Amino acid sequence: MDTRIVALRDRKDLVPTVAKWAHEEFWSYAGRTLEQTQVLFTPVPRQTWLPRTFVLMQGERPVGTVSIVEHDLDLRPDLAPWLASLVVDRAARGRGHSRTLVKFIEDFARDNGVDRLWLFTWSAEGLYAKLGWRAAERLGRNGRDIVVMNKDLADDAQH
Ligand SMILES: CC(C)(COP(=O)(O)OP(=O)(O)OC[C@H]1O[C@@H](n2cnc3c(N)ncnc32)[C@H](O)[C@@H]1OP(=O)(O)O)[C@@H](O)C(=O)NCCC(=O)NCCS
């Protein structure tokens, strides 16, 4: 079935789905309620091009999401911007959707003049390494070992 990527700010009806995924995978551990996560993902008009969230659609079904945000890691406020909140619906995993979402956000960042994109993860370093991301730093945060990774987008301009 055809897949396409839509901007969450053009499809606000998808906010509850995206918030539910992000809440289950990330924000519930941070003590945030589902309602608070939903507010976090509700697009509001801004002067800047960040933050932005996108949703991968398979036909009419949302199957995954990814965001780009200015800051994502309190320990590294000096670095920006960040790929964040990559989630693929549990029923749709293992089919390459995360690759599609990561490549999309890399292109989106590059098109907006970003040279180096950052992320942190505690569970998917291997996925990002396969997509050309490099581990830059290993840190402990909230009792977890995390790795900060980056990708130089200019190096990948021939994608
Ligand atoms: C991690 C996640 C986004 C992967 O989504 P997916 O669509 O199933 O991944 P893909 O099918 O695109 O996998 C791409 C490749 O990465 C590998 N991969 C997938 N998840 C991985 C993980 N957690 N760690 C290491 N490698 C992984 C796959 O085996 C695949 O490799 P291959 O192409 O050589 O076969 C999904 O499992 C998820 O939403 N998990 C919960 C949230 C999360 O952990 N997000 C990322 C952390 S920041």
PDBQT file of the ligand as one rigid body, heavy atoms in Angstrom, charges set to zero:
ROOT
HETATM    1  C1  LIG A 201      12.754   1.674  17.193  1.00  0.00    +0.000 C 
HETATM    2  C2  LIG A 201      11.567   1.692  16.213  1.00  0.00    +0.000 C 
HETATM    3  C3  LIG A 201      11.261   3.134  15.819  1.00  0.00    +0.000 C 
HETATM    4  C4  LIG A 201      11.990   0.887  14.963  1.00  0.00    +0.000 C 
HETATM    5  O1  LIG A 201      10.933   0.993  14.005  1.00  0.00    +0.000 OA
HETATM    6  P1  LIG A 201      10.780  -0.060  12.803  1.00  0.00    +0.000 P 
HETATM    7  O2  LIG A 201       9.943   0.568  11.747  1.00  0.00    +0.000 OA
HETATM    8  O3  LIG A 201      10.352  -1.358  13.355  1.00  0.00    +0.000 OA
HETATM    9  O4  LIG A 201      12.286  -0.194  12.296  1.00  0.00    +0.000 OA
HETATM   10  P2  LIG A 201      12.721  -0.608  10.810  1.00  0.00    +0.000 P 
HETATM   11  O5  LIG A 201      11.895  -1.747  10.327  1.00  0.00    +0.000 OA
HETATM   12  O6  LIG A 201      12.746   0.633   9.955  1.00  0.00    +0.000 OA
HETATM   13  O7  LIG A 201      14.219  -1.093  11.065  1.00  0.00    +0.000 OA
HETATM   14  C5  LIG A 201      15.325  -0.557  10.348  1.00  0.00    +0.000 C 
HETATM   15  C6  LIG A 201      16.549  -1.333  10.739  1.00  0.00    +0.000 C 
HETATM   16  O8  LIG A 201      16.910  -1.054  12.092  1.00  0.00    +0.000 OA
HETATM   17  C7  LIG A 201      16.911  -2.241  12.874  1.00  0.00    +0.000 C 
HETATM   18  N1  LIG A 201      16.307  -1.908  14.167  1.00  0.00    +0.000 N 
HETATM   19  C8  LIG A 201      14.995  -1.651  14.415  1.00  0.00    +0.000 A 
HETATM   20  N2  LIG A 201      14.825  -1.331  15.717  1.00  0.00    +0.000 NA
HETATM   21  C9  LIG A 201      16.041  -1.389  16.290  1.00  0.00    +0.000 A 
HETATM   22  C10 LIG A 201      16.517  -1.178  17.614  1.00  0.00    +0.000 A 
HETATM   23  N3  LIG A 201      15.696  -0.822  18.627  1.00  0.00    +0.000 N 
HETATM   24  N4  LIG A 201      17.851  -1.304  17.832  1.00  0.00    +0.000 NA
HETATM   25  C11 LIG A 201      18.703  -1.645  16.845  1.00  0.00    +0.000 A 
HETATM   26  N5  LIG A 201      18.305  -1.875  15.571  1.00  0.00    +0.000 NA
HETATM   27  C12 LIG A 201      16.997  -1.751  15.295  1.00  0.00    +0.000 A 
HETATM   28  C13 LIG A 201      16.080  -3.234  12.100  1.00  0.00    +0.000 C 
HETATM   29  O9  LIG A 201      16.484  -4.555  12.390  1.00  0.00    +0.000 OA
HETATM   30  C14 LIG A 201      16.381  -2.831  10.678  1.00  0.00    +0.000 C 
HETATM   31  O10 LIG A 201      17.620  -3.360  10.267  1.00  0.00    +0.000 OA
HETATM   32  P3  LIG A 201      17.773  -4.017   8.797  1.00  0.00    +0.000 P 
HETATM   33  O11 LIG A 201      17.272  -2.988   7.820  1.00  0.00    +0.000 OA
HETATM   34  O12 LIG A 201      19.239  -4.295   8.689  1.00  0.00    +0.000 OA
HETATM   35  O13 LIG A 201      16.915  -5.222   8.809  1.00  0.00    +0.000 OA
HETATM   36  C15 LIG A 201      10.317   1.017  16.838  1.00  0.00    +0.000 C 
HETATM   37  O14 LIG A 201      10.661  -0.250  17.307  1.00  0.00    +0.000 OA
HETATM   38  C16 LIG A 201       9.716   1.828  17.982  1.00  0.00    +0.000 C 
HETATM   39  O15 LIG A 201       8.866   2.697  17.768  1.00  0.00    +0.000 OA
HETATM   40  N6  LIG A 201      10.184   1.548  19.226  1.00  0.00    +0.000 N 
HETATM   41  C17 LIG A 201       9.715   2.284  20.419  1.00  0.00    +0.000 C 
HETATM   42  C18 LIG A 201      10.203   3.736  20.441  1.00  0.00    +0.000 C 
HETATM   43  C19 LIG A 201      11.714   3.838  20.242  1.00  0.00    +0.000 C 
HETATM   44  O16 LIG A 201      12.497   3.061  20.782  1.00  0.00    +0.000 OA
HETATM   45  N7  LIG A 201      12.136   4.848  19.416  1.00  0.00    +0.000 N 
HETATM   46  C20 LIG A 201      13.532   5.102  19.074  1.00  0.00    +0.000 C 
HETATM   47  C21 LIG A 201      14.329   5.453  20.240  1.00  0.00    +0.000 C 
HETATM   48  S1  LIG A 201      14.877   7.123  20.231  1.00  0.00    +0.000 SA
ENDROOT
TORSDOF 0
